[in-house]
């Protein structure tokens, strides 16, 4: 509970006690809240006035005389205070003091390295420096190895990675023929069993689910290397045109829709004129 909440609770208890001493048996919540706001505002104004009177007299802390002068300036009748204290001391309700609040332990953030202390010209109230690795640079010791052998090794590794990536792409987008069919079938069955165990909570598993098929193929390609597959050759009548048009383009369409299907006139199918052209 915050300090403001503790003070607000104490003020509500004190205001309810004042209402009880005044002869009231009950009070509405909204009315009690309004009275608390009024008493809080009056108390804060009295404290400010007392502090100003003390500072004007050259003191740092107010004394009872400053409080009495502040009450007189705010229009209070100080002569009625002794009678009120005698009357309220007889049957007043004691308000228990707020319980001491235990400080909440804050978890320190994970820090890497030792923070740099502030310099002499930096005030202590400013936040500390962040982790050293965020603003301190580390010089690279030694020049990179640019020998002929190292460059050839890096070039060969990059070429090998590109070849493997291209093979995996073609295997995932095209049909292939396995060289070791029995081994691949056993790996595929093991992948299906593993997927079934992972999705055991589901009641029904659709074998035609694209996500399920993709997961199964990924598990198979992880066990079966790319050199164990042969791409299924397919005949292509117009390879130059297939490389230019998109995959979503359908070759089978009506002649009326052809001019709207391809905007580029150089990619449209050639048309044979109905009548032969005559040249002069």
C-alpha positions in Angstrom: 0.0 0.0 0.0 1.4 3.4 -1.0 1.9 6.3 1.5 -0.9 8.3 -0.1 -3.3 5.4 0.5 -2.3 5.1 4.2 -2.8 8.8 4.8 -6.1 8.8 3.0 -7.3 5.8 5.2 -6.2 7.6 8.4 -8.0 10.8 7.3 -11.2 8.9 6.6 -11.0 7.2 10.1 -10.4 10.6 11.8 -13.2 12.2 9.9 -15.6 9.4 10.8 -14.6 9.8 14.5 -15.3 13.5 14.3 -18.8 12.7 12.9 -19.3 10.2 15.7 -18.4 12.7 18.4 -20.7 15.3 16.8 -23.7 12.9 17.4 -24.0 11.2 14.0 -24.6 7.4 13.9 -23.9 6.9 10.2 -22.5 8.8 7.3 -22.8 8.3 3.5 -19.7 7.3 1.6 -19.9 10.3 -0.8 -20.4 12.7 2.1 -17.5 11.2 4.0 -15.3 11.6 1.0 -16.3 15.2 0.6 -15.6 15.9 4.3 -12.2 14.2 4.0 -11.3 16.4 1.0 -12.4 19.6 2.9 -10.4 18.7 6.1 -7.4 17.7 4.1 -7.4 21.0 2.2 -7.8 22.9 5.4 -5.0 21.0 7.1 -2.6 21.5 4.2 -3.3 25.2 4.1 -2.8 25.5 7.8 0.6 23.7 7.6 1.7 26.0 4.7 0.8 29.1 6.6 2.5 27.9 9.8 5.7 27.1 7.8 5.7 30.6 6.2 5.3 32.3 9.5 8.2 30.2 10.9 10.5 31.0 8.0 9.5 34.7 8.3 10.7 34.6 11.9 14.0 33.0 10.9 13.1 29.4 12.1 13.2 26.2 10.1 10.4 24.4 12.1 7.0 25.9 13.2 6.1 26.1 16.9 2.7 26.3 18.5 2.7 30.1 18.3 3.0 29.9 14.5 0.1 27.5 14.3 -2.1 29.8 16.4 -1.2 32.8 14.2 -2.0 30.7 11.1 -5.4 29.8 12.6 -6.2 33.4 13.3 -5.2 34.4 9.8 -7.5 31.7 8.4 -10.4 33.0 10.4 -10.4 30.4 13.2 -11.7 31.2 16.8 -8.7 30.2 18.9 -10.5 31.0 22.2 -12.8 28.0 21.7 -9.9 25.5 21.4 -9.6 24.8 25.2 -13.3 24.0 25.6 -13.3 21.8 22.5 -10.3 19.9 23.7 -11.9 19.3 27.1 -15.1 18.1 25.5 -13.5 15.8 23.0 -11.0 14.3 25.4 -13.8 12.8 27.5 -15.4 10.5 24.9 -13.1 10.7 21.9 -12.5 7.7 19.7 -8.8 6.7 19.5 -7.5 6.3 15.9 -4.8 3.6 15.7 -1.6 4.7 14.2 -0.8 3.4 10.7 1.2 0.2 10.7 4.8 0.6 9.5 5.0 -0.4 5.9 7.7 -2.8 4.9 9.7 -1.7 2.0 9.1 -3.7 -1.1 12.3 -5.3 -2.4 13.1 -4.4 -5.9 14.9 -6.9 -8.1 18.1 -5.4 -9.5 18.4 -5.6 -13.2 21.0 -7.9 -14.6 24.1 -5.9 -15.2 27.1 -7.0 -17.3 30.4 -5.8 -16.1 31.1 -3.1 -13.5 29.5 0.3 -13.9 31.8 3.3 -14.3 31.6 5.7 -11.4 30.7 9.4 -12.0 33.4 11.9 -12.7 34.0 14.8 -10.4 32.0 17.3 -12.4 28.9 15.0 -12.6 26.4 15.4 -9.7 25.6 12.2 -7.7 21.8 12.6 -8.1 22.1 11.7 -11.8 21.5 8.1 -12.8 24.5 5.8 -13.1 26.2 4.9 -16.3 24.8 1.9 -18.2 26.6 -1.3 -18.7 30.1 -0.8 -20.1 29.6 -3.0 -23.2 26.9 -0.5 -24.5 29.2 2.4 -25.0 32.8 1.2 -24.6 34.3 -0.1 -27.9 36.8 -2.9 -28.0 39.6 -2.7 -30.5 40.0 -5.7 -32.8 43.3 -7.3 -32.1 45.0 -8.4 -35.2 44.1 -8.0 -38.8 41.8 -10.5 -40.5 43.5 -13.4 -42.3 43.5 -12.4 -46.0 45.8 -15.1 -47.2 45.1 -16.9 -50.4 44.3 -20.2 -48.7 41.8 -18.5 -46.3 40.1 -16.6 -49.1 39.7 -19.8 -51.1 38.3 -21.7 -48.1 35.7 -18.9 -47.5 34.7 -18.8 -51.1 34.3 -22.6 -51.2 32.2 -22.6 -48.0 30.0 -19.8 -49.5 29.6 -21.7 -52.8 28.7 -24.9 -50.9 26.1 -23.1 -48.8 24.6 -21.6 -51.9 24.4 -25.0 -53.6 22.8 -26.6 -50.6 20.2 -23.8 -50.3 19.4 -24.1 -54.0 19.0 -27.9 -53.7 16.7 -27.6 -50.7 14.6 -25.0 -52.5 14.2 -27.2 -55.6 13.4 -30.2 -53.5 10.7 -28.3 -51.6 9.1 -26.8 -54.7 9.5 -29.6 -57.3 8.9 -33.3 -57.5 11.8 -35.6 -56.7 12.7 -39.3 -56.9 14.5 -40.9 -53.9 17.6 -43.0 -54.6 17.0 -45.0 -51.4 13.3 -45.4 -51.3 13.1 -47.9 -48.4 15.3 -45.7 -46.2 13.2 -42.6 -47.0 10.0 -44.4 -46.3 11.3 -45.5 -42.9 12.3 -41.9 -42.1 8.9 -40.6 -43.3 7.1 -43.1 -41.1 9.2 -42.1 -38.1 8.4 -38.4 -38.9 4.7 -39.2 -39.0 4.9 -41.0 -35.7 6.7 -38.1 -34.1 4.2 -35.6 -35.4 1.4 -37.8 -34.1 3.0 -37.8 -30.6 3.4 -34.1 -30.7 -0.2 -33.6 -31.6 -1.6 -36.4 -29.4 -4.0 -34.0 -27.7 -5.9 -33.4 -31.0 -8.7 -35.7 -31.6 -8.5 -35.7 -35.4 -5.4 -35.0 -37.6 -6.1 -34.1 -41.2 -3.4 -35.8 -43.4 -4.0 -33.3 -46.2 -3.2 -30.3 -44.0 -0.5 -28.2 -45.8 1.2 -27.3 -42.5 1.3 -31.0 -41.5 2.8 -32.0 -44.9 5.3 -29.2 -44.7 6.4 -30.3 -41.2 6.7 -33.9 -42.3 8.8 -33.0 -45.4 11.0 -30.8 -43.2 11.7 -33.6 -40.8 12.4 -36.0 -43.7 14.8 -33.5 -45.4 16.6 -33.1 -42.1 17.5 -36.9 -42.0 17.8 -37.5 -45.8 20.5 -35.4 -47.5 19.8 -33.6 -50.7 22.2 -35.7 -52.7 19.9 -38.7 -52.1 17.2 -37.1 -54.2 16.8 -36.7 -57.9 14.6 -34.0 -59.4 11.8 -35.4 -61.6 12.5 -33.9 -65.0 9.5 -32.2 -66.6 9.2 -31.0 -70.2 8.9 -27.3 -70.8 7.7 -26.1 -74.1 8.5 -22.4 -73.6 11.2 -22.1 -70.9 11.9 -18.5 -71.8 8.3 -17.5 -71.3 7.9 -19.5 -68.0 10.9 -17.6 -66.6 9.2 -14.3 -67.4 5.6 -14.8 -66.3 4.5 -15.4 -62.7 3.4 -18.7 -61.3 -0.2 -17.4 -60.8 -0.6 -16.9 -64.5 -2.8 -19.6 -66.1 -1.9 -20.6 -69.6 -5.4 -21.9 -70.5 -7.6 -18.8 -71.0 -9.9 -17.5 -73.6 -8.7 -15.2 -76.4 -10.9 -12.4 -75.1 -9.2 -12.5 -71.7 -5.7 -12.7 -73.1 -5.3 -9.1 -73.8 -6.3 -8.3 -70.2 -4.2 -11.1 -68.6 -0.8 -9.8 -69.9 -0.2 -6.1 -70.2 3.1 -6.4 -71.9 2.6 -6.9 -75.6 5.9 -8.7 -76.0 4.6 -11.5 -73.7 1.3 -12.2 -75.4 0.9 -15.3 -77.5 1.3 -14.7 -81.2 -1.8 -14.5 -83.3 -2.1 -15.6 -86.9 -4.1 -13.1 -89.0 -7.3 -14.4 -90.6 -6.2 -12.9 -94.0 -2.7 -12.9 -95.4 -1.0 -9.6 -95.3 -0.3 -8.0 -98.7 2.8 -6.0 -99.3 3.2 -3.6 -102.2 
